Amino acid sequence: MCADDLENFRVKGVYSEGLVRSLNGYDHDPAAPGTLQNPWTRERAQSWADSRNQLREVIVIDGRRHPRICVPNPAPAELQVGGEVLRLAQYGTRGPHYSRMPTPVEWVPEA
């Protein structure tokens, strides 16, 4: 299951030996089946859960999806990535689409 499909993350104690074994991975010690080898502090776990609970969306830049770059919901009008300024071009069901092109200037007829 993909963690992106989950919601409402919270910190709870781990009491299942199977879950402890899974969290330990290769570091699991069969002599201590209920002991986590590298446990997180409660503060670190809470910080991680809070970050996962924030509504964030993956962006599209000039037609290419960038899964490692996320923005809050609602998306900002301008975004700085790697020294360049991106402008929000479209916001739809597939998330925010940004463009490197400058914002078009609206033509106003002279009166």
N, C-alpha and C positions, 0 to 999 in steps of 0.2 A: 504494500500500500504506500502511495506517495504521501509524504508529510504535508505537501501543499494542499491535499484534499481534506485535511483534518482541521478542526477548529476548536476553540475553547481549551487551550493548553493550560495546565495547572500543575503545581508541584505537589507530589504525594510520595510517601515512603514506598520503598520497594521491598516486598516480603516474599515474593515468589522465587523459588530457587531456579526455575527455568528462565525467568526474566533476568535474574542476576547472572546466570551463565551466559545469556545472550549479550548482556551489557559488557561483561568482562572479555568476551571474545577469546583470543588466544592466550590472554593472561589469566584465564580461569584456573583456580586451584581446587581440584577435586577434594582435597582434605578440608577445605573451608567452603562448602557449597553455597552458603548464604552470605558470603562476604564480598562486597564490591572491592575491586582492586584499586581503582582510582576514583573514589567518590567525589562528586561536586559538592561545594558548599551550598547551603540553602539559598544564599544570595545569588550565586552564579546560576543556579537552576531557575530561580524566580526571574532573573534578568533575561534568560533565554526564553522562558515561557512568555514573558511580556513582549519580547520582540516578535515572537511568532503570532501573537494575538493582534498586533497592529495590522490594519488593512493596508496592504501594499500590492501594487500591480506591476507586472513586468511590462517594459516599454518596447515599442517598435520604432526604430530609427531608419528613415528612408526605405521602408518596406522590409527591413530585416529585423527579426525578433532578437532581443538581447536579454536572455534569461537571468544574467547576473546583475542587471541594473533594474532596480525597483524604485518606484516612487509612491508616496502616500496617496490615499484616495480622499479627496479629489486631487488630481494631478496638477502640479504647478504649470503656469503658462510658459515659463522659461526654465531651462535646466542646463547646468554646466557639467559637461562630461569630458574629461581629458583635455581641458583647456579650451574647448570650443563650446559655444552657446547654442543650444537646441531650442527650438520653439514648438509649442504644442500646435500641431496642424489639425488633428482630428481626435475626437474622443468617442469611442463606440463600445459595442459589446465585447470586442476583442482587446479592450484596453486603450491606453493612450498611445497615439502615433505622433512622434516628433520628427521635425525636419531641420536640415542644416540651412535651408533657404531662408532669407530674411522675410519678415512679415510683410505681406503686400500692403502698399499704401492705397487707401481708398481715394478714388478720384471724386472730387467735389466740383460740380460745375460752378463757374463764376456767375454771380447774380447780375 
